[in-house]
Amino acid sequence: MTTLGIGADEDVERLKARVAALESERRHLLAVIEILQEIGGSLHFVDIVQAVARRLGEAFGLDRSSIFLTERGGRTVRLVASYEDPSIRNYVVDLERYPELQQAIRTGQTVHIDDVSTDTTLRHVRGALQTRRVRSITVVPITWRGAAIGAIFLRTFRDGQAFSDADVRFCQVIASLTARALRNAHRFERLQERRGAAPAERGRERERAALVGYLRRLLDTFADREGPWDESALARASAEEIERLVGVTMAVLSQEATGR
């Protein structure tokens, strides 16, 4: 009888654990859908990183949810989005201050510190972490084509829920989605820049063509009317009058180039 009772209790515990795991998976899937809907509707870099930081912070009730992007040289990163302070958009951070962030970016591997109070790499900031009641830190690199272009930095409260392996895998999925969204945003911005530059370049080309045509016509007309002319006469011309004629000419050319 006792044996049967113990077996039944174990079955109940296993069932509870399975239900909890399924509920966690359901929350993760819903969060992925919500993040996809939000970042999928935007091609702007700032909107994407802010949305991801906010959604992760809300999903886990985090002390900190931030996104960093790498810079050339590898000594600094830029804090481009922060759940706890959305006003932060472009803050330069020395990687020496964040060894866990440095490691994730350098290796391209997720860094998870389950208990910050016992991790030796965080000795220099242990007091500050204790004051903020931080329990764990997870840093997930944002990679593109095998290279880390940034990282998602997450900190949990000491009295909050611990990060499970499933939570870490979920964050890795979000990091992958973020990398793709940022790449698409970068391509869109480059395309917009090229489109913006094209009309101006075409306008300058038309202006140059109009200038060449104008000078040819002017010289031909002048030669037909006046015959051979003495170049020394140019020195006797008024500088102010020449400047005025140049100004009038350029105004006309500008109008011709724009078709007005």
C-alpha positions in Angstrom: 0.0 0.0 0.0 2.8 2.3 0.9 4.6 1.5 -2.3 1.6 2.2 -4.4 1.2 5.5 -2.6 4.8 6.5 -3.3 4.4 5.6 -7.0 1.2 7.6 -7.3 2.9 10.6 -5.8 5.8 10.3 -8.2 3.3 10.1 -11.1 1.6 13.2 -9.9 4.9 15.1 -9.6 5.9 14.0 -13.1 2.5 15.1 -14.4 2.9 18.5 -12.7 6.3 19.0 -14.1 5.1 18.1 -17.6 2.2 20.6 -17.3 4.6 23.3 -16.1 6.9 22.6 -19.1 4.0 22.7 -21.5 2.8 26.0 -20.0 6.3 27.4 -20.3 6.4 26.3 -24.0 3.1 28.0 -24.6 4.3 31.3 -23.1 7.4 31.1 -25.2 5.5 30.5 -28.4 3.1 33.4 -27.6 6.0 35.7 -26.9 7.7 34.7 -30.2 4.5 35.4 -32.1 4.1 38.8 -30.4 7.8 39.7 -31.1 7.5 38.6 -34.7 4.4 40.7 -35.2 6.0 43.7 -33.7 9.4 43.6 -35.4 8.1 42.1 -38.6 6.0 45.3 -39.2 9.0 47.6 -38.9 12.1 48.1 -41.0 13.6 50.7 -38.6 16.5 49.7 -36.5 15.5 51.6 -33.3 12.0 50.2 -33.3 13.3 46.6 -33.6 15.8 46.7 -30.7 13.4 48.6 -28.4 10.6 46.1 -29.1 12.8 43.1 -28.4 14.2 44.6 -25.1 10.8 45.6 -23.9 9.1 42.3 -24.8 11.8 40.2 -23.0 11.7 42.4 -20.0 8.0 42.1 -19.7 7.9 38.3 -20.4 10.4 37.5 -17.6 9.9 40.4 -15.2 13.6 41.3 -15.5 15.8 43.7 -13.6 17.5 44.5 -16.9 16.9 43.7 -20.5 19.3 45.4 -22.9 20.7 45.1 -26.4 24.2 45.9 -27.3 25.8 46.2 -30.8 29.4 45.8 -31.5 31.8 48.4 -32.8 35.0 48.3 -34.9 38.0 47.5 -32.8 36.2 45.2 -30.4 36.9 47.2 -27.2 33.6 48.9 -26.9 29.9 48.2 -27.7 26.9 50.5 -27.9 23.9 50.1 -25.7 21.1 50.7 -28.2 18.0 49.6 -26.3 17.1 49.2 -22.6 13.9 47.9 -21.0 14.4 49.8 -17.8 15.3 53.1 -19.5 13.9 53.4 -23.0 15.5 56.8 -23.4 18.9 55.2 -23.8 19.6 54.8 -27.5 23.3 55.1 -28.3 25.5 54.8 -25.2 29.1 53.6 -25.6 30.2 50.9 -23.1 33.7 49.6 -22.4 33.6 45.8 -22.6 36.2 45.6 -19.7 33.3 46.5 -17.4 31.2 43.5 -18.6 33.4 40.4 -18.8 30.3 38.2 -19.4 29.3 40.4 -22.3 32.8 40.4 -23.6 33.0 36.6 -23.5 29.6 36.1 -25.3 30.6 38.5 -28.1 34.2 37.1 -28.4 33.1 33.4 -28.5 29.7 33.7 -30.1 28.4 31.5 -27.3 25.6 32.1 -24.7 26.9 33.0 -21.3 24.6 32.1 -18.4 25.6 32.9 -14.8 23.0 31.2 -12.5 24.1 32.8 -9.3 26.0 36.1 -9.5 27.0 35.9 -5.8 29.3 33.0 -6.4 30.8 33.9 -9.8 34.4 35.0 -9.6 34.4 37.1 -12.7 31.9 39.5 -11.1 33.8 40.3 -7.9 34.3 43.9 -9.0 30.5 44.5 -9.2 29.2 42.1 -6.6 28.2 44.9 -4.2 26.2 46.7 -6.9 24.5 43.5 -8.0 23.6 42.6 -4.4 22.1 46.1 -3.9 19.9 45.6 -7.0 19.0 42.1 -5.8 20.3 40.4 -9.0 20.1 36.7 -9.1 21.3 35.6 -12.6 22.8 37.0 -15.8 22.2 35.6 -19.3 24.0 37.1 -22.3 22.9 35.7 -25.7 25.0 36.8 -28.7 23.3 38.2 -31.8 25.1 36.6 -34.7 25.0 37.0 -38.4 26.9 34.6 -40.7 28.9 33.3 -37.9 30.0 36.6 -36.5 28.6 38.3 -33.3 27.2 41.7 -34.2 25.8 42.3 -30.7 24.2 40.6 -27.7 21.0 40.5 -25.6 21.8 41.1 -21.9 19.3 39.8 -19.3 19.4 40.0 -15.5 16.8 38.4 -13.2 15.8 39.5 -9.7 16.9 37.3 -6.7 13.3 36.7 -5.6 12.2 36.1 -9.2 11.9 32.9 -11.2 15.2 31.4 -12.2 16.1 31.0 -15.9 15.6 27.4 -17.1 17.3 25.8 -20.0 14.1 26.3 -22.0 14.2 30.0 -21.2 17.8 30.3 -22.4 16.9 28.4 -25.7 13.9 30.8 -26.1 16.2 33.8 -25.8 18.6 32.3 -28.4 15.6 32.0 -30.8 14.8 35.7 -30.2 18.4 36.6 -30.8 18.3 34.9 -34.1 15.1 36.6 -35.1 16.6 39.9 -34.0 19.7 39.4 -36.2 17.5 38.8 -39.2 15.3 41.8 -38.5 18.4 44.1 -38.1 19.9 42.8 -41.3 16.6 43.6 -43.2 16.5 47.0 -41.6 20.1 47.7 -42.6 19.3 46.7 -46.2 16.2 48.9 -46.3 18.1 51.9 -44.9 20.8 51.4 -47.6 18.2 51.2 -50.3 16.6 54.4 -49.0 19.9 56.1 -49.0 20.6 55.1 -52.6 17.1 56.2 -53.7 17.6 59.5 -51.9 21.0 60.1 -53.5 19.8 59.1 -57.1 17.6 62.1 -57.8 20.2 64.5 -56.5 22.9 62.9 -58.7 20.6 62.9 -61.7 19.9 66.6 -61.1 23.7 67.3 -61.0 24.2 65.4 -64.2 21.4 67.3 -66.0 23.0 70.6 -64.7 26.4 69.6 -66.1 24.9 68.8 -69.4 23.0 72.0 -69.5 26.1 73.9 -68.6 28.1 72.3 -71.4 25.4 72.9 -73.9 25.0 76.5 -72.8 28.7 77.3 -73.1 28.9 75.8 -76.5 25.9 77.7 -77.8 27.2 80.9 -76.2 30.7 80.7 -77.7 29.3 79.8 -81.1 26.9 82.7 -81.1 29.6 85.1 -79.8 32.1 84.0 -82.4 29.5 84.4 -85.2 28.5 87.9 -84.1 31.9 89.4 -83.0 34.5 87.5 -85.0 38.0 86.9 -83.5 38.5 88.5 -80.0 41.4 89.6 -77.9 41.9 87.6 -74.6 43.5 90.6 -73.0 40.2 92.3 -73.1 39.1 89.9 -70.3 41.3 91.6 -67.8 39.5 94.9 -68.4 36.1 93.4 -67.6 34.5 94.3 -64.3 34.8 91.5 -61.7 31.4 92.4 -60.3 29.8 92.1 -63.7 31.4 88.7 -64.3 30.1 87.5 -60.9 26.6 88.8 -61.7 26.6 87.0 -65.1 27.8 83.8 -63.5 25.1 84.0 -60.8 22.4 84.5 -63.5 23.8 81.7 -65.5 23.8 79.2 -62.6 20.3 80.1 -61.7 19.1 79.4 -65.2 21.0 76.2 -65.3 19.5 75.0 -62.0 16.0 75.7 -63.4 16.8 73.9 -66.6 18.1 70.9 -64.7 14.9 70.5 -62.7 12.7 71.0 -65.7 11.0 74.1 -64.3 
